[in-house]
Amino acid sequence: MRDLFPVLRVLGMLLVMFALGMLLPLGVSWFRGEHVWRLYLLSMGVTVTAGLLLWLGMNRFRRELQPRHGVILVSLVWMVLPLCASLPLMLVLHQVGVPISFTHAYFEAVSGLTTSGATVLTGLDSLPMSINIWRTFLQWLGGMGILILAVAVLPLLGVGGSQLFRAEAAGPIKDTKLTPRMTETAKGLWGVYGVFSLACGLAFWAGGMTPMDALMHMFTTVSLGGLSSHDTSFAYFDSPLLEGIALIFMLLASCNFALYFVAMRKGQLQGFWRDPEMRATIGVLLGCGLFAALLLWVKGVYAPLDALRYGLFHVVSVATTTGFATVDYLQWPVFVPVMMLLLSGVATSAGSTGGGIKMVRMLILLKQARRELTRLVHPRAVQPVRLGSSVVDNRMIFSVLAFMLVYGATVIILSMLLLLTDLDPVTAFSAILASVHCMGPGLGGIGPASNYAVLTDFQMWICTLAMLLGRLEILSFMALLTPSFWRR
């Protein structure tokens, strides 16, 4: 147990840092005269107090974190921070006459921080603007990763950041050393994220959104989160221009931010298209979007231009795990929404703000399958798996195979748990896929015209677990359950 004390010390620091984020909805509430700003101050005080108790109480256990500590800390952060994030939701919504249970509040907070975009709330247009600011700001914080932000700050407090970066980063980016120091890497990635955020917010504002709508939808576009301040999501604006702006930034955010960081650092842009994962990500998103548009036109659902507008926007939105919607796409030919749901698992890059298993893993699986087929014909052939000009190490291939096995088992087991509650198969399976992919809306009873409030509390806890597992990329959490992890 004493081995956990250094982890709890850093967790305390992170809670104090996270509490500072409540200054944004507090300021908006005070400025707009919503009379609930004291509730944000109370939530902030509770979070700071809890953080300081952990930080100062464990301050004598100062030491460099080891890799296993990073895994423990990341898992704790994604379970504990939603507890603090749910405080303003419960207090403010109760004050304005929209009571919310702890289960619903924790689900909403997890959905925000994991950038899932699933919600249990209705009447969003009539809620205090500060609560919508808080919901969407949570997604922005969770997009690039709270711990990657912490890596840039914690060294100032005497905490090394390399173990946190490796535990938090998605896919192979965790093994990529972009700069000599992890602190510089974290600052660089958040710098790119900040530039994209500023550009997206200004573009939305110039495109016709109000400043506050532009801010909130910027939060949920660059983070690929998809929450909105309106019940009708992006349909509220009914603007092809705004949909086009969102489309561009969803495509940008679906690619590896490390590529942007390297390009800005070296002043070279030509390296983008050489990256096989980026080519595959953009190619799949645009190719499937155009195919969906063609299908909607051929089936007579829309005229050609409307088919292009709605088909491309929704495929990119769902496949990038954002989840914005302007129409109820469950009314389309069934092939299209099912295709979009399946794409949400593979159509974002490692190192992006999207969820799912990541495109690089799918590329490695396909190349490994091709190598095995070649071996059937030419048993003595030497054919290494390559991504671009780089040879993929066998250890990475085994890691991907293990991940896919655990991923498949997780989806099946959690889906079966929902089926035990007599939930219909379409809703059950799509709810787990959407949650593990951190995508939000699914099929059946949780489609874009509905939300997760139709689920029971038990079903909602299963989906909450699925979102946390998806954000932790499953293996990190599963490692905690193995006896060997706890042996020193």
ZIDAPE-V452096 format. One record per backbone hydrogen bond with DSSP energy under -1.0 kcal/mol. NH is the residue of the N-H (numbers start at 1). CO is the residue of the C=O. If there is no record, write none. Layout:
nh->(NH/NH)
co->(CO/CO)
This chain:
nh->(4/5/8/9/10/11/12/13/14/15/16/17/18/19/20/21/22/23/24/26/27/28/29/30/31/32/34/39/41/42/43/44/45/46/47/48/49/50/51/52/53/54/55/56/57/58/61/70/71/72/73/74/75/76/77/78/80/81/83/84/85/86/90/91/92/93/94/95/96/97/98/105/106/107/108/109/110/111/112/113/114/115/116/117/126/127/131/132/133/134/135/136/137/138/140/141/142/143/149/150/151/153/154/156/157/158/159/165/166/167/168/169/173/174/175/176/178/185/186/187/188/189/190/191/192/193/194/195/196/197/198/199/200/201/202/203/204/205/206/207/208/209/214/215/216/217/218/219/220/222/224/225/226/233/235/235/236/237/243/244/245/246/247/248/249/250/251/252/253/254/255/257/259/261/262/263/264/265/266/267/268/272/275/279/280/281/282/283/284/285/286/287/288/289/290/291/292/293/294/295/296/297/298/299/300/301/302/307/308/309/310/311/312/313/314/315/316/317/318/319/320/321/322/323/329/331/332/336/338/339/340/341/342/343/344/345/346/347/349/352/353/357/359/362/363/364/365/366/367/368/369/370/371/372/373/374/375/376/378/381/387/390/392/397/398/399/400/401/402/403/404/405/406/407/408/409/410/411/412/413/414/415/416/417/418/419/420/421/422/423/428/429/430/431/432/433/434/435/436/437/438/439/442/446/447/450/452/454/455/460/461/462/463/464/465/466/467/468/469/470/471/472/474/475/478/479/480/481/482/485)
co->(1/2/4/5/6/7/8/9/10/11/12/13/14/15/16/18/19/20/21/22/23/24/25/26/27/28/29/36/37/38/39/40/41/42/43/44/45/46/47/48/49/50/51/52/53/54/58/66/67/68/69/70/71/72/73/74/76/77/80/80/81/82/86/87/88/89/90/91/92/94/93/101/102/103/104/105/106/107/108/109/110/112/111/111/123/124/128/128/129/130/131/132/133/134/136/137/138/139/145/146/147/150/150/153/154/155/154/161/162/163/164/165/170/171/172/173/176/181/182/183/184/185/186/187/188/189/190/191/192/193/194/195/196/197/198/199/200/201/202/203/205/204/210/211/212/213/214/215/216/218/221/220/220/230/232/325/233/234/239/240/241/242/243/244/245/246/247/248/249/250/252/351/256/257/258/259/260/261/262/263/263/269/272/275/276/277/278/279/280/281/282/283/284/285/286/287/288/289/290/291/292/293/294/295/297/296/296/303/304/305/306/307/308/309/310/311/312/313/314/315/316/318/317/317/327/328/329/333/334/335/336/337/338/339/340/342/343/343/254/349/253/345/348/358/359/360/361/362/363/364/365/366/367/368/369/370/371/372/374/378/390/387/385/393/394/395/396/397/398/399/400/401/402/403/404/405/406/407/408/409/410/411/412/413/414/415/416/418/419/418/424/425/426/427/428/429/430/431/432/433/435/434/446/443/444/447/119/451/452/456/457/458/459/460/461/462/463/464/465/466/467/468/469/473/474/475/477/478/479/482)
